[in-house]
């Protein structure tokens, strides 16, 4: 079962957006050879950590796990790409 933050926060998606999200997960799974559930766990943990320091726009969050060429140019290694729109930096414990 996938963890859907939009349902928790009451945001409703139309069928086009749901299909787009599912296709993204399938493509990411194929490229990185990880399960969609694993990717959702990573996404949840990233949101949890970053949210303690800044207010983010979760609806525009884009996290992808893919493969990229290594420094030697011969092998492919996993790479995590994240686009996390920041609304506001929270005040630190100063």
PEKAPE-V645352 format. One record per residue. N is the residue number from 1. PHI is phi in whole degrees, -180 to 180 (* if undefined). OMEGA is omega in whole degrees, -180 to 180 (NA if undefined). NEAR is the number of other C-alpha atoms within 8 Angstrom. Layout:
# PEKAPE-V645352
[[N/PHI/OMEGA/NEAR] [N/PHI/OMEGA/NEAR]]
This chain:
# PEKAPE-V645352
[[1/*/-180/3] [2/-84/180/6] [3/-91/-176/7] [4/-110/-178/6] [5/-67/-180/6] [6/-62/178/10] [7/-67/-179/8] [8/-65/-177/7] [9/-91/173/6] [10/79/178/6] [11/-84/-179/7] [12/-102/178/6] [13/-106/173/8] [14/-82/-175/6] [15/-63/178/6] [16/-63/-180/7] [17/-67/179/8] [18/-64/179/9] [19/-63/179/8] [20/-63/179/8] [21/-63/179/8] [22/-64/178/8] [23/-64/177/8] [24/-59/-180/8] [25/-63/179/9] [26/-64/180/9] [27/-64/179/8] [28/-64/178/13] [29/-59/-180/12] [30/-64/-177/8] [31/-72/-173/9] [32/-101/180/10] [33/60/173/7] [34/-127/-179/9] [35/-76/176/7] [36/-59/179/10] [37/-64/178/9] [38/-62/179/8] [39/-62/178/10] [40/-64/177/10] [41/-64/177/9] [42/-61/-179/8] [43/-58/180/9] [44/-62/180/8] [45/-67/178/8] [46/-62/179/8] [47/-60/-179/9] [48/-60/-178/8] [49/-68/-176/8] [50/-66/-179/9] [51/-64/178/9] [52/-77/-180/8] [53/-114/-178/10] [54/-151/173/11] [55/-86/-178/11] [56/-120/177/11] [57/-93/-176/10] [58/-67/-180/8] [59/-70/-179/5] [60/-105/-179/7] [61/-65/178/10] [62/-136/179/7] [63/-124/-179/10] [64/-132/174/8] [65/-114/-176/13] [66/-140/177/11] [67/-117/179/10] [68/-137/179/8] [69/-68/178/10] [70/-77/-179/9] [71/-59/-180/4] [72/-76/177/6] [73/76/-176/7] [74/-105/-176/6] [75/-113/174/7] [76/-110/180/9] [77/-128/177/8] [78/-64/177/9] [79/-139/178/8] [80/-106/177/8] [81/-113/-180/8] [82/-136/172/8] [83/-115/-174/7] [84/-125/180/11] [85/-65/-178/9] [86/-100/178/9] [87/-86/-174/8] [88/-163/174/7] [89/-88/180/8] [90/-77/177/8] [91/-67/179/6] [92/-79/-177/5] [93/-77/-179/3] [94/-75/NA/3]]
